[in-house]
Amino acid sequence: MSALEEKLSKYADLLVEIGLNVQEGQRVVVNATTDALPLVRLVTQKAYDKGAIDVSIKLRDDKLVRLHAENQSVEEYANVPDWVVDERMFYSDEKSGFLSIVSSSPELLKGIDTEKLKQASINGGNAFKDFSNRIQSDYHSWCVAGYPSPEWAKLVYPDKSEEEAVDALLDLILYTVRAEEADPVAAWEAHDKNLHEKADWLNKKSFHALRYEAPGTELTIELPNGHIWAGASSQNKDGHSFMANMPTEEVFSVPKKTGVNGFVSNTLPLSYGGNLIDNFKLTFKDGKVVEYEAETGKEYLDNLFSTDEGAKYLGEVALVADDSPISNKGILFYNTLFDENASCHIALGSGYAFCVEGGKEMDREELEAAGVNDSITHVDFMIGSNEMNIYGVDADGNETAIFEKGNWAF
């Protein structure tokens, strides 16, 4: 086995054993681009070795994705056939494990008609709403991970040759998921325990709100009654643990939909719909974005906020130490999966049902009544830095430091 094959084998082990935690007799669905085929083949074999009865591979090619985007009409490009939805829901009904391997360049759809991208986002969000609700209530296991494409790698390492850039980005991804540890599975178990300890402390405090202060940010986020802070791993409806994101460095919960006030500025670029948005500032009143500006990609923010009414409200609040493995590398991935784990972040759109007591058993109307935002979109963006302080505010207005200068204060 070559050195590369050995590295990828460890990575595949992590995705199957820790990411999805594949069970005997389970179905698995893998969504990936053709760039990730070396990893997809290993994941498939290891999933079968773990007892999977079916591993369904959904491959796409970025060049074809671009061609379709350039040449199809708005109506055709945004159309989601019923059979596509039915297939997804079949695997969901079977409580399959869903693995998504992201590889595409953040600029894959740069220059594509914004109306076309907007309609595709809205139609896709509506078509897969039931599936998204299941994802957000941990109905079945799911995991998102990364693998380099040449286009993405060159964006991260513009001064390297294409081959060198791909090798460098792959090594960096393997570092972020602890695949280079002597025992990667044990390393993830220890990491999971550490994040859950942070979540346990926050859950015991049960703060009424969080107050953020940093250059360009003065924000208060109320938390709903019965909110729950989550660490790395989750449990699906059958009680099996899984890791939704690999890598992950965050502890997260859900904000009160109508309880966000102030303004916040991003600290890392946001890749949204194959385009970059940067140097933007959002102003909230009673939970809703009432003003926004951006130096780069404002038209894509326009698209995001016109998705539905819920896109103007927050659905997630996440805490990530500035002194973390990804942040300490000082490399911009231009990919939310990785960049969000280098920085505290918040998300516009739908909130996670499992982040309120009893939420997994609630329908969307009940979740809304509990203060959890509903939307067909969920978009994370990064706001943390080594200049950010975050305070927990109790019901009497007393404050306790949670983050000081970008890192945990306890």
C-alpha positions in Angstrom: 0.0 0.0 0.0 1.4 3.4 -1.0 1.7 6.3 1.5 -1.3 8.0 -0.1 -3.4 4.9 0.0 -2.5 4.4 3.7 -3.5 8.0 4.5 -6.8 7.7 2.6 -7.5 4.3 4.2 -7.3 5.9 7.7 -9.5 8.7 6.5 -12.1 6.3 5.1 -12.0 4.4 8.4 -12.9 7.6 10.3 -15.7 8.5 8.0 -17.3 5.0 8.2 -16.6 4.3 11.9 -16.8 7.8 13.5 -18.6 9.9 10.9 -21.5 7.7 10.0 -20.9 4.8 12.5 -22.3 2.4 9.9 -24.4 -0.4 11.4 -24.9 -4.0 10.3 -27.7 -4.1 7.7 -27.7 -0.4 7.1 -27.9 1.4 3.8 -25.4 4.1 3.0 -25.6 7.0 0.5 -22.5 8.8 -0.7 -22.7 12.1 -2.6 -19.4 13.2 -4.1 -17.7 14.6 -7.2 -15.6 12.5 -9.5 -12.5 14.2 -8.0 -13.1 12.2 -4.8 -13.3 8.8 -6.4 -10.1 7.4 -4.7 -11.8 8.1 -1.3 -15.2 7.0 -2.4 -14.0 3.6 -3.4 -12.3 3.1 0.0 -15.4 4.3 1.9 -17.6 1.9 -0.1 -15.4 -1.1 0.7 -15.1 -0.2 4.4 -18.9 0.4 4.7 -19.5 -3.1 3.2 -16.9 -4.5 5.6 -18.9 -3.0 8.5 -22.0 -4.8 7.3 -23.8 -2.3 5.1 -26.3 -4.0 2.7 -26.2 -1.3 0.1 -23.8 1.6 -0.6 -25.4 3.9 -3.2 -23.0 6.3 -4.9 -24.2 9.6 -6.3 -21.4 11.1 -8.4 -21.3 14.5 -10.2 -18.6 16.1 -12.3 -17.9 19.8 -11.7 -17.3 20.5 -15.4 -20.7 19.1 -16.3 -22.3 21.0 -13.4 -20.8 24.2 -14.9 -22.0 23.3 -18.4 -25.6 22.7 -17.2 -25.5 26.0 -15.3 -24.3 27.9 -18.3 -26.7 26.3 -20.9 -30.0 25.4 -19.2 -32.9 27.8 -18.9 -33.9 29.1 -15.5 -36.9 26.8 -15.5 -35.0 23.7 -16.5 -32.0 24.4 -14.2 -34.2 25.0 -11.2 -36.5 22.0 -11.8 -36.4 19.2 -9.2 -38.1 16.1 -10.6 -40.3 14.1 -8.2 -38.3 11.0 -8.7 -35.2 12.7 -7.3 -37.1 13.6 -4.2 -38.7 10.2 -3.9 -35.3 8.5 -4.1 -33.9 10.7 -1.4 -36.9 10.0 0.9 -36.7 6.2 0.2 -33.2 6.2 1.7 -34.3 8.5 4.5 -37.2 6.2 5.3 -34.7 3.4 5.5 -32.6 5.4 8.0 -29.6 5.2 5.8 -26.4 6.9 6.6 -25.7 9.9 4.3 -22.2 10.9 3.6 -21.4 14.1 1.5 -17.8 14.6 0.3 -17.3 18.2 -0.7 -14.7 19.0 -3.3 -16.0 21.7 -5.6 -14.3 25.1 -6.1 -16.0 27.8 -4.1 -16.1 29.7 -7.4 -17.6 26.9 -9.5 -20.7 29.0 -10.4 -19.0 32.4 -10.5 -20.7 34.5 -13.2 -23.8 32.4 -13.6 -27.1 34.3 -13.8 -28.0 35.1 -10.2 -31.7 34.6 -10.9 -31.0 31.1 -12.1 -29.0 30.3 -8.9 -31.7 31.9 -6.8 -34.6 29.8 -8.3 -32.5 26.6 -8.1 -31.9 27.3 -4.4 -35.5 28.0 -3.6 -36.9 25.1 -5.6 -34.3 22.7 -4.1 -35.0 23.9 -0.6 -38.7 23.4 -1.0 -38.4 20.0 -2.7 -36.1 18.6 0.0 -37.8 20.4 3.0 -39.0 17.1 4.6 -35.5 15.6 4.2 -33.9 18.7 5.7 -36.2 18.5 8.7 -35.1 15.0 9.3 -31.4 16.0 9.1 -32.0 18.8 11.6 -33.7 16.5 14.0 -31.0 13.7 13.7 -33.5 11.2 12.3 -30.7 9.3 10.7 -26.9 9.6 10.6 -25.2 12.0 8.3 -21.7 13.4 7.8 -20.0 16.0 5.7 -16.3 15.8 4.9 -13.9 17.1 2.3 -11.6 16.0 -0.5 -9.6 18.3 -2.8 -10.4 19.1 -6.4 -7.7 20.8 -8.6 -9.7 24.0 -8.8 -10.3 24.3 -5.1 -6.7 23.4 -4.3 -5.4 26.1 -6.6 -7.6 28.7 -4.9 -6.1 27.7 -1.5 -2.5 27.4 -2.9 -2.3 29.7 -5.9 1.6 29.7 -6.0 1.9 25.9 -6.3 1.5 23.7 -9.4 -1.9 21.9 -9.7 -0.4 18.6 -8.5 1.4 20.2 -5.6 -1.7 22.1 -4.6 -3.9 19.0 -4.5 -1.3 17.1 -2.5 -0.9 20.0 0.0 -4.7 20.5 0.4 -5.2 16.8 0.9 -2.5 16.7 3.6 -4.2 19.7 5.2 -7.6 18.0 5.2 -6.2 14.9 6.7 -4.6 17.0 9.4 -7.9 18.7 10.3 -9.6 15.3 10.7 -6.8 13.9 12.8 -6.2 11.1 10.2 -2.5 11.5 10.8 -2.7 10.6 14.4 -1.3 7.2 15.5 -4.8 6.1 16.4 -7.3 8.5 14.6 -10.4 6.9 16.1 -9.0 7.3 19.7 -8.1 10.9 18.9 -11.6 11.6 17.8 -13.1 10.0 20.9 -10.9 12.2 23.1 -11.8 15.3 21.0 -15.5 14.5 21.2 -15.2 14.2 25.0 -13.5 17.6 25.3 -16.2 19.4 23.3 -19.0 17.7 25.2 -17.5 18.9 28.5 -17.7 22.5 27.1 -21.3 21.9 26.1 -22.1 20.4 29.6 -20.8 23.6 31.3 -22.9 25.8 29.1 -26.0 23.7 29.6 -25.6 23.9 33.4 -25.3 27.7 33.2 -28.4 27.9 30.9 -27.7 31.5 30.0 -30.5 33.8 29.0 -28.4 35.4 26.2 -24.9 35.8 24.7 -23.3 39.2 24.2 -20.6 39.6 21.6 -18.1 42.4 21.3 -15.4 42.7 18.7 -14.3 45.2 16.0 -17.3 45.6 13.7 -19.5 43.5 16.0 -21.9 44.5 18.9 -24.5 41.7 19.1 -26.8 40.2 21.6 -28.3 36.8 21.0 -31.1 35.5 23.3 -31.4 31.8 23.7 -34.8 30.0 23.9 -36.1 28.4 27.1 -34.9 24.8 27.2 -32.1 25.4 24.7 -29.4 22.7 24.5 -25.7 23.1 23.7 -24.3 20.2 21.6 -20.8 19.0 21.2 -19.2 17.1 18.4 -21.1 13.8 18.1 -24.9 13.4 17.9 -27.3 10.5 18.3 -29.8 9.4 15.7 -33.3 8.2 16.3 -32.1 4.7 16.9 -29.5 5.8 19.5 -26.4 5.4 17.4 -23.8 8.1 17.6 -22.4 9.9 14.5 -20.3 12.9 13.7 -22.2 15.3 11.4 -19.1 17.3 10.4 -15.5 16.1 10.0 -13.7 18.3 10.9 -15.5 19.9 13.8 -14.2 22.2 16.6 -17.5 23.7 17.6 -20.0 23.7 20.4 -23.3 25.0 19.2 -27.0 25.7 20.0 -30.0 27.5 18.6 -30.8 31.2 19.1 -34.3 32.6 20.0 -35.7 33.6 16.6 -36.9 37.0 17.7 -34.1 37.7 20.2 -31.2 38.9 18.1 -30.2 42.6 18.2 -27.2 44.6 17.1 -24.8 44.3 14.3 -22.1 41.7 13.2 -19.4 41.6 10.6 -17.8 38.6 9.0 -14.2 37.7 9.6 -13.7 35.2 6.8 -15.2 35.0 3.3 -18.5 33.1 2.8 -18.8 30.7 -0.1 -22.5 30.6 -1.1 -24.0 28.9 -4.1 -20.6 28.7 -5.9 -19.7 32.3 -5.2 -17.8 34.3 -2.6 -19.3 37.0 -0.3 -16.9 39.1 1.8 -16.5 42.1 4.0 -20.2 42.2 4.9 -22.1 43.5 7.9 -25.6 42.6 9.0 -27.8 44.6 11.4 -30.5 42.7 13.4 -33.6 44.0 15.1 -35.9 41.6 17.1 -34.2 38.7 15.3 -34.5 39.9 11.7 -31.9 41.3 9.4 -33.0 44.9 8.7 -29.9 46.2 7.0 -26.9 44.7 5.3 -23.9 45.7 3.2 -21.1 43.9 1.5 -18.0 44.9 -0.4 -17.9 41.6 -2.4 -20.9 39.6 -3.6 -23.8 41.7 -2.2 -26.0 40.3 -5.0 -25.6 36.9 -3.6 -26.7 38.1 -0.2 -29.7 39.6 -2.0 -30.4 36.1 -3.2 -30.0 34.5 0.2 -32.3 36.9 1.9 -35.0 36.5 -0.8 -35.0 32.7 -0.3 -37.8 32.9 2.2 -38.8 35.0 5.3 -36.8 32.6 7.6 -33.5 33.4 5.7 -33.5 36.8 7.5 -33.3 35.2 10.9 -30.7 33.1 12.7 -30.8 29.4 13.2 -27.5 28.5 14.8 -24.9 30.0 17.2 -21.6 28.2 17.4 -18.5 28.7 19.6 -15.0 27.8 18.2 -11.8 28.7 20.0 -9.3 30.8 18.0 -6.6 28.6 19.4 -7.8 25.5 17.4 -6.0 23.3 14.9 -7.6 24.8 11.8 -7.3 28.4 13.0 -3.6 27.9 14.0 -2.7 26.8 10.4 -3.7 30.3 9.3 -4.9 29.1 5.9 -8.2 30.1 4.3 -10.0 27.2 2.8 -12.7 29.2 1.1 -15.0 26.4 2.2 -17.5 26.7 5.1 -17.0 23.2 6.4 -13.4 24.0 7.2 -13.4 27.8 7.8 -16.3 27.6 10.2 -14.1 25.4 12.4 -11.5 28.1 12.6 -13.9 30.7 13.9 -17.0 31.4 16.0 -19.9 31.5 13.6 -23.6 31.9 13.3 -26.0 30.7 10.7 -28.9 32.3 8.8 -31.9 30.1 8.2 -33.3 27.0 9.9 -32.5 26.0 13.4 -31.7 22.5 14.7 -34.6 20.7 16.4 -32.3 18.7 18.7 -31.0 22.0 20.2 -34.2 22.5 22.3 -35.6 20.1 24.9 -38.0 17.7 23.2 -37.3 19.2 19.8 -36.7 15.9 18.0 -40.3 15.0 18.6 -41.7 18.5 17.7 -43.1 19.5 14.3 -42.1 22.7 12.7 -45.0 24.7 14.1 -44.1 23.5 17.6 -40.5 24.4 17.1 -41.4 27.8 15.9 -43.5 28.3 19.1 -40.4 27.3 21.0 -38.4 30.0 19.4 -36.6 27.9 16.7 -36.4 29.6 13.2 -37.8 27.7 10.2 -36.4 28.2 6.6 -35.5 26.1 3.6 -31.9 27.4 3.9 -29.1 27.2 6.5 -26.0 29.2 5.8 -23.1 29.5 8.3 -20.8 32.5 8.2 -17.7 33.3 10.3 -17.6 36.1 12.8 -14.8 35.1 15.3 -11.3 36.4 15.8 -8.6 36.8 18.5 -10.3 40.1 19.3 -13.7 38.7 20.2 -15.1 38.6 23.7 -18.4 36.7 24.4 -20.3 36.9 27.7 -23.1 34.7 29.0 -26.0 36.9 30.4 -28.3 35.4 33.0 -31.9 36.3 33.6 -30.9 39.1 36.0 -28.4 40.7 33.6 -25.3 39.4 35.3 -22.5 38.5 32.9 -20.0 35.6 32.9 -17.1 35.5 30.5 -17.3 32.6 28.0 -14.7 33.8 25.5 -11.8 36.2 26.1 -9.7 37.4 23.1 -11.1 34.6 20.9 -10.6 31.7 23.3 -12.5 29.9 26.0 -12.4 31.7 29.3 -13.0 28.6 31.4 
